Each structure stands twice: as C-alpha cells, then as structure tokens.
Amino acid sequence: MRIDRHRLIGVVAAGIMALALPAAARTAPGGAKAEVVRGVEARAKLAQVISDQLFSYAELGFQETETARYLTTLLEKEGFTVERGVAGLPTGWVARWTNGSGGPVIALGSDIDGIPKASQTPGIPWRQPMVEGGPGHGEGHNSGQALNIVAALAVRDWMVRTNTPGTLVLWPGVAEELLGGKAYLVREGVFKGVDAAIFTHVASQLATGWGQPSGTGMVSVEYTFKGESAHAAGAPWRGRSALDGVIAMANGWEMRREHLRPEQRSHYVISDGGDQPNVVPSQAKIWFYLREQSFDAIATMLKTADDIADGAAKISSTTVSRRLLGTAAIQHFNRPMAEAAQANIVAVGMPKWDADDQAFAKAVQANVGATVHDGLETELAKLGPPPAKPASGGSDDVGDVSWTVPTITLRYPSNIPGLPGHNWTNAIAMATPIAHKGVEAGARVMAMTIVDLLTRPKLLADARAYFRDVQNKDQHYIPVLASDDAPATWLNAETMARYQPDLAKRYYDPQRYGSYLEQLRVKWPTLGTGPAEAK
Ligand SMILES: [Zn+2]
C-alpha cells in the first residue's frame, strides 16, 4: 500500500502578543454593551435577509459559490478587506477590519454549507422539498454568518465612535459537513496573530462551554483499490476485482469494530463500486469517517484502517492507496472566554418566543417524531464543567482552531429541540421567525463578548494562560494534514451542478419580499399534519 505520510508532528500554537489598552478605549462596559446591543437590534432586518438568502442558496460543501460571493460582497461594502480563495479553498475567504493601530485581534467564524437531499420548504411542518432530491440547510448553517456579521458591524460602529483599537476577522467554515476546510485555514496561518476566536453554531439553546465537550475528532479518508477488468462470465479468473478489495476491507473493519473502544465512531460508504456487473471492477473506492476522542487514538485508528486496507488488497490481489478528504481535531474550549460569554448569555436571556413560534415548533415535533414535544426552549442552560468522561458523537473541525488560538463556540437558539440533525426536518425552522430571533439573541451575546475581549486585557491574559497551562498541559495539537494534502474541492461539484439551476429559480429576492416565507407564500405559522401523501 502506498502511504507517503505518517508525519504527525506536534505543533504548539504560535505565541500571541500581549497588548496594552489605550485610555481612549476605556468606556464604561455597561454603556458599551448597551450600545452594541442597540447596534444589533438596528440590524435585525439585515440578519433576517442574510439568513434567508443563504437558506435559498442551499449550497453543499466546497461548492458554496453564491454564498461566498454574497457574503464577501456585503463585507467589502461594509469596509472589510476581503481575501478570496484562501488556503486553496475556492469558496474560502477572510475579511478583516482594523481600527487604529494595535489592539486585540478577534476572529469570528461560522459554517456555510448544507446537507445532501435536505431540500425543504421553510415554515412547512411536514416533508415538502423545494427541489426534489436537492440539497438544503438541514443543519442550519445558513444562520451563523448572519449572527457574526451583524455583531461585528455593531461593534465596529462602537469601536470607531470610542476610538477603540482592534481588528475583527470574519471567516467561513467551508465544507464543515465534510470536515474539509478549517484545518486548511489553520495550516495557511489565517489565525496567526489572532488573540481569541469565537465560533457560532446553530442549536436550540443559547449556550457555551469550556474544556473538551462530548464528541470526537476524526479523519475522513478514501481508499482506492485497483485490480484488473475481465469479462465477469467469460473469463472471471482473468480479472482481479477492486470491489472485492473494498468489500474485504469493509468486512475486516466490521470484525475489528468489536475490539475498538466503545467511544469510537466509524462509518463508510462505497463511493465507487465499479461500472456494471459483467465487467470485473478494475477500480473501487471506500470512504471512511474514523472518529475518536484524543489525538493519539485518532492516529491509531487511521493506522488500523491502513493495515486492514493492506490485508484486503492481499485477499483480492489488488493494490490500494489512500487519500485524505478531511480532518477535524478534538475540540477544547477556553474557560475564561466561556465564563465571560456566559455572563452575557444570562444578561440577554432566551428569545421571547410568541404563541405562533411555540405552536409551530410543537407541530413540527409532533409530525417528525421528535424526542421532545414541548416546543422551543425557554430556560437557559447553566455553564457547567466539561464532562468528566465526554460522551461520543459527531465532530467539528473548529477543533483545529481551538488548538491554535483560545476559542469558544457560542450556540444560539435558531432551531427546534429534539430533531435528528443532518436531516430535512432541521431545515424547517431555519428561514422562519424562530431562526431570526435565535440569531438576534446570539448576535447580542457575540457583540457584548467582543466588547469584553477588546476592553478587558485581563480576560485576554487569562484566556492565554488557560490555553497554555491547562489546555496544553497533557496534549498538543497534532495536525493530520501533510504539506502536500489539498482540499477535496471536487466533492459535491456534480451534485451542485445538477440542482443549482432549479435552486436559482427560488433564490430569495429581498428587494421584492420582506422575508423568504413571503416570497414562497408560506403562511406563518402553518400548522397541521399536511396532505396525506406527505406523511
Ligand atoms: Zn454544523
């Protein structure tokens, strides 16, 4: 088997400059926070337009072309300096805005990609795709950039008025569903000189956390088997089936699975199974996500998969090579930053849901077999310590950012509790008043927390100290990417090309319609169980 890299080199994050705060920036925190919250409220319309617009683009990972064009154009108009095509990602960008000289550098990120086959009409509580078989925002990644942008613009105005120095850096999570982008941004040095990063992710709560959360880090890796074609009936003994190699690898993995830690998660699809049955497949591919909870365990799991691939190649007399398609480090979030954000979460509180919001949420929960049935969250969660033994689960490549600079994730309540995730049901609320109210609440917390980071040098110092002395005490960042790995930008290209013309007919037109629901003529709230055939 050809593997040209086992170069897992520990890298400690770059040093961060200590920064003094000029006297002019010392506005009363209460006053400053009230001011940026007013700035967010004044931009509620902008946040709705951005969320609805991105929902209508419904673009899959690596193909977020319209989304990137729209967001970068908007940020340029607002005075940000935009760099496009960052880190070999055609849809990657970084937008920077600086006031004065020096001052903290704060990075705000959020994902932008959708989910295959998750097309769904927003505001309809039963299955009703907008484009049959098409992609959709079945994870709610249409909303986080709206939150970040309105918070950044509110803070920008306050920084200008009070002469507060600092830099705001906005960046997208490209192809997060493929764990395909953030490690490349890290490798490219996008976070060099950044003092603190706040990442936003849609949820049903307004919350944050510190330490290692439940979940996993992972590698996404595809094994390509090569054999020899032959007439599958006339001369099968002349052929060597690459599909046999794939199936042997899958079976080998299933045998090994029982002897892996229960916390591991691993799954695969056969991404190429050959062409047609009467031709012995000369090429076949199997694509794995391998997930574990420490850098070492992830490296061991990848080695195990390589060994099983080698065995499968021997069994089938084929050859095998592997290609890295994505990676996500385990996550670790910053305690001082989380505590600062939590104080702002408590000050902001959950959105004021009205009876329509709650009736709609309950209708969705009843129709889709949700795990809870009491509507939207109304109580804030407490900020607790991290789990002593984190449960297993999904991954997010914000992990790579979190091992590069002090980072937190702010979760905001734009979706309905109890949904399965990565599913059309998770798209239902994402261009409705529920999503819009959740984004606005999150943007208030974000703006207030940026004010904390810009005006409290001790907070930044504490964040650095936690990062250095607590987070990095027992393990360090081990990037999986080698210098010759490149983003898997071909993924989703064919799917997006197939559906984009149909999606384009339904792009949101904010010049003509007050909301996407209005454009789609969806009554709010639409309740009930829908037409019989929809069930
Ligand atoms: Zn996500």
Boltz pocket constraint, residues with backbone or C-beta under 6 A from the ligand:
constraints:
  - pocket:
      binder: B
      contacts: [[A, 111], [A, 139], [A, 141], [A, 176], [A, 201]]
      max_distance: 6.0
